[in-house]
Amino acid sequence: MECVRRALGLVCVLGAALTAGCADDPTTPTLEAQLITPEGESPFALGSYDRLHILFDQEGSELVDYDLELDEDDFRVPFPLDPDVRSRIRVALERGTETWVGAPPRFFPGDGYTEASWLVRIVMGRPGTCAVVTPYEEDVARADVAHLRVGVYVFHFGGRTASGNSAAVTVSDHLWVTSGTSLVDLPEPAGRTKAAMAGTFSTTTSTLGVVLSDGGNWTYVLTAASLDAERAQTLVLHEGAGPDSALMRREAQGDVFVAGGVSGDMPVAGLSRVSGSGGVTTGNLMAPRSGATAVPMPAGALVVGGDRRAGAPFGELVDLSTFATAAVEAPAEAEEVRSEPVVVQGGESLWVLGGTDAEGAALETTWVVRGCPATCAVEAGPTLTLASAPTAEGDVVTADGSVWRAVETGGWHLEPIADLVHPRVGAGLVPYESGGVWIQGGTDPSGAPRRDAELCYPAELSALD
């Protein structure tokens, strides 16, 4: 890598693999890693820095660690790069006691290819804070949007605007080369929307998004040669499937599981499995339920919560090969209505938290599920007082204007990551492997949709090991 400090900021140029040095060969594609502030400017516009620390990791290669004193205008840091190998970067700028850090999502350098070079923009921020990212902003503020991550890109499906339901589909690039690109709309205005990816991401096959919404259910081609390509196809699932269904992807198999939902005003018991090619197999839960959450299990899925007043147990294990089900019973005091709960998977147990009761109020009780899938046992968890129902992705949870990490060690609890600049409910949530978190959209305290996004930085980025 060759880094040159220039008047406009810091530009890092990484030579392609197996080359003798990009600086001597202008025909060799290079990767430019540009450091920017959340406002899209150069950090050096804020003043000089004392030290630059760079960690660069490519799978199968030795970790590269450079710690540079910035006492000169120019400096060079050479090391090899393979554009087709998954890579991770950590950057820190230090000035006295002040530190700015940055780390894009894990990426393939070739993802940022722009004909003659590759480009990555690393958004720098202060540890323990969130900042509005102005390189990204939606054209129209939307809430209840489905956010679907595919590599370094996040697709935004449907939702609702201040004037009504939206059919819009946009994609944000988390290498920050492009911003809010519009794709072909959904066939109908969507309203509340959920999405998951079917199939395994590949540059040679069409990866599908499974999109469930108030306006209809579709598959949506995520990897197409043209932005204007035919993308959406009607997806026929069990009756009642939609945004009130549990939606889950099994990573290793690449299939998508849809459970329950609403037909008219009544919960349904149907379930569907969508293959990577879009094929659908249907079955049934033990009893109707809506607003449930599903998490992967070795042979299938665990479905918990929702409106189960039609007789559904606290949860049920579903074998996705045979569609056989097994009940997970709970103490008598477990709520019959827990719509859209959050389920966090730990090393030894699962934590069921959040969700709303039949009147739409946020629930304070939580439940811990142990022993799955062999013998699932449910016990009361710690009380959690939040003003609004949380949303989560992986072990990252957000509610009430804050972002936390759910931690199992020492008993399930939430550890703070940072407070949002703008409190928002129902926002899109994308954790990075570095520990950073991207939060987009949602509604403000008045219920109005938001159009902006924030990046939140943990006190310490995760180690590269």
Secondary structure, 3 states (H helix, E strand, C coil): CEEEEECCEEEEEEECCCCCCHHHCCCCCEEEEEEECCCCCCHHHHCCCCEEEEEEEECCCCCEEEEEECCCCECCCCCCCCCCCCEEEEEEEEECCEEEEECCCCECHHHHECCCEEEEEEECECCCCEEECCCCCCCCCCECCEEEEECCEEEEECEEECCEECCCEEEEECCCCCCCEECCCCCCCCECEEEEEECCCCCCCCCEEEEEECCEEEEEECCCCCCCCCCEEECCCCCCCCCCCEEEECCCCCCEEEECCEECCEEEEEEEEECCCCCEEEEEEEEEEECCEEEEECCEEEEECEECCCCCCCEEEEECCCCCEEEECCCCCCCCEEECCEEEECCCEEEEECCECCCCCECCCCEEEECCCCCCEEEECCCCCCCCCCEEECCEEEECCEEEEEECCCCCEEEEEEECCCCCECCEEEECCCCCEEEECCECCCCCECCCEEEECCCCCCCCC
